[in-house]
């Protein structure tokens, strides 16, 4: 199996997010959504005497939030397409410019 090696190294700013940072970010989102669910349950318990409709809205949110939290916590961000245009290539010419005369040094006759 052949691997494609780029001539230029990737920039650190284009490197993907580490798995640990991504996991921590997803775990934080899950914890926030579950805290919102707890607030919805408490809100439903407090408001059921004032407004049954508001209490039912809190209950519905409390039922939907765990499902959303699990989906969001288990979803990874899409992989980014890698670009190899991080460094300017200049003129694109990597060879030395040709000399002005037609001499060729081949190890043979150097007396010219």
Buried (B, 14 or more C-beta within 10 A) or exposed (E): EEEEEEEEEBEEEEEEEEEEEEEEEBEEBBEEBBEBBEBBBEBBEEBBEEEEEBBEBBBEBBEEBEEBBEEEBEEEEEEEEEEEEBEEEEEEEEEEEEEEEEEEEEEEEEEE
